[in-house]
């Protein structure tokens, strides 16, 4: 029997039992959609992660700290407490001599402030870090509105993360914040009462996409100044007055040095060179890899859940085909009597089951594409509201679609094998007698 | 060598605890162009003999050669090919595929045998339907046909591959006498055209029209004088 005839016969037999066929296909569709959508969501999230990381330069970043052994995330939030090696301008100079470096900056974070005020609205600054760095292009943000820090706004320009903008009531209209004045109020417990500093006046120049934490960014010199306190104190037995200056940065050094490596391929070399200097160094790409691995694991788990749905669907195919062999016992007898070999009968049922799998896979993939379009519309709105330029971040990769289609067809054929064998091995004489 | 040559055929079935000898040392020869009736009461083994000659069943012992093909030893593929292109079956209950039209039923041996293109198959199918006078019923489903017409469709199906042998197992069993007579006449006409015909029947009037009558009882055969 020719394959085209087998296919035609299989298709015809399936269409004789429309409801049962549709339900079986529907079960496969569910399995196919679960696998396709889950794998696609994970791959989409992964590529979004990687593209975001590339935009901020994270893939080419190395962070140098005084404490060897810290990973990237720890380095990012490193707080110099005097336990590690001190990071200062000399270290920066030494690091800059290492090859393959595009740019580098000292980096410091502080939490000197109690609250900030915009438009007369005062917000507490709990868990809000203020980072300071030289705006020389080493550190890049994904901007929701406004611009990066620059020398032109030294000592006044400030970036705030989008979650803070939301707190201020500017969600979706972050651009309106640009140019607004901001007052930063110092904590009361900083230094002796005499050292009480007056509020800092800032101007918002940009809103950055929040990367998991609330953050404000200012230029390095200003940040150092914020962390320096000066006050008069009686220092002699005769009550002489003297000026005392205390700077956290002087005492403990900077938090870290952030480096942009000239080329992704050179990251490992830079890491090794910096570590040779006796400092800790961690690469952003390690963090990207860690997260990508996490996504892969999540993908495997979700894909596995989808796989279970497919497995259940396969049982449905077996059930359908067993029913079909029982119902068509006499037909099988007739076919055998007029010359169908066992192989022909077996193939006929297997092709039929394969058609079930293929149709399920095909509809499943189509539904998945539809799902992605729908999901993107929702996400695009959200991305637009958050001021992120990316659109259509969920995509069903054609490779995944093709693989799912092939797998469902194979699963159908495999599930059909057992009933097909049963049909083929029927005694034709018995089958013809079957009522 | 005879067209059909059976010798020492034995076939035993187990029904419950009992062993039934369906064929007990049966030897039989049929010449080309012959028309034989195999008759006997039900359970006598006549259908088993027909199935063995028709390549649907194989004997436990003995040999059966049809047109030089050793059916007792043949494997599934050879047996299937034999059923497909060397012989035609006609059954008591017609055994047409209910969901297919008369024409589709008729051409199904060609489809299964992978013969020619669709167009060629349909032409051959129509020719076979013409031979049984049913070309105007080609697109009818079996349920839209009378019993006699159904059996003629089954005969057309048996004819479509130009077989040399037609085995008809109680072809009139489900028909009234006048329609039964039509079917027998149809088969006789084919026999006159040179097709060897074996009819299984328990109807004496049908058997009487055969050139040879083989009676089978408890798996053993005896030959009576036929119409010739």
Interface residues (C-beta under 8 A of the other chain):
Chain A: X1 X2 X5 X9 X12 X16 X330 X331 X333 X334 X335 X336 X337 X338 X339 X340 X341 X342 X343 X344 X428 X429 X432
Chain B: X51 X54 X56 X57 X76 X77 X80 X81 X82 X83 X84 X85 X89 X91 X95 X96 X97 X99 X108 X109 X111 X112 X113 X114 X157
